[in-house]
Amino acid sequence: MSIEVKNINKRFGQFTALDNVSLDFPTGELVALLGPSGCGKTTLLRIIAGLEQPDDGNVEFHGEDATHVHVRQRQVGFVFQHYALFRHMTVFDNVAFGLTVRPKDKRPGKAEIRNRVHELLKLVQLDWLADRYPDQLSGGQRQRIALARALAVEPKVLLLDEPFGALDAKVRKDLRRWLRRLHDDLHITSIFVTHDQEEAMEVADRIVVLNKGRIEQIGSPDEVYNNPASPFVYDFIGQVNQFHSRVQRGQAKIGDYSVPAPEFADVDDSAAITYIRPHDIELQALPGSSDLIETYVDNVSTAGAVLRIELKHSLSDNLIHVELPRSQERHLDLTRGAKVYARPTATKTFLTAE
Ligand code: ATP
């Protein structure tokens, strides 16, 4: 089922939590709502769920206005950060719950419920835990059971609010991949709230970046990472080097150093910030040409196949962060204090207010 939200405003007293938010969720997509704490992600999810009413604007499900449709009639399934399993019920009864509380005329028979619950437990690969109680499960297992329970009522939409937020890093990583695979099998329109950009990049078909109740950018993980629409998105998604610069006719000057900024060919003189990703910098041992920044190695660490290098330089007080494949190590002297020459291979400049 597709979902459209149109011109949603939501205030809590004087505070604007959502400011004229409009977006589409196409059928079958897995969309991440990403942004820092307090940016309005949960509020938007709750409005889509019908747990909260907008002050203005509409929510449409499959082209029909659902703004005032009761949460129970919306055919949505939820999974929250803090597992909402019933502690006094077994895993089986938790998953069966949504089916057993249906009105009598819509309630499946006992045998059908049993089959359906076992199917769902197999889907989340926890069939063997049917008789356990929530206290006897790991955090990751509980979240998978919570998902099975949400799916039991065959929702048309799945809403997940930081579902892995309370789990440790390794379990989170495993569950992200697992959720992605599950979604590929089921193709239920799913909206996933997270403040973790890595999680959004890994799981989502599309990412909606929110900041202070407004949409900063909507795009695929690649688009959002490689072509951030604003300084906020640049900062928020992935590590980045930032330099104060001045734009003058298509060039951004960082101190004496210049990088191209062709989109500002007509700008005479303006303050700006230039962003350079750590993997968009090449290093070389010798000063071959003039477009090189002279730097000194300050620190080197390795993360798997990647070398992370921090460099001192005269352009600003901040270290330059560089990421290289480990295979480059042998071409360079990376002892502390050694001189190396850096060249940005891609940069992005945004004008700022003076
Ligand atoms: P987090 O990642 O911390 O959960 P979020 O992006 O999901 O943040 P929301 O929970 O949507 O943020 O909240 C957005 C803003 O609205 C916050 O500043 C929050 O304090 C405020 N807010 C949310 N619910 C209420 C409420 N019921 N009453 C008053 N203010 C609220």
Residues whose N, C-alpha, C, O or C-beta is under 5 A from the ligand:
A	BS01	ATP	F12 A17 P36 S37 G38 C39 G40 K41 T42 T43 L44 H195
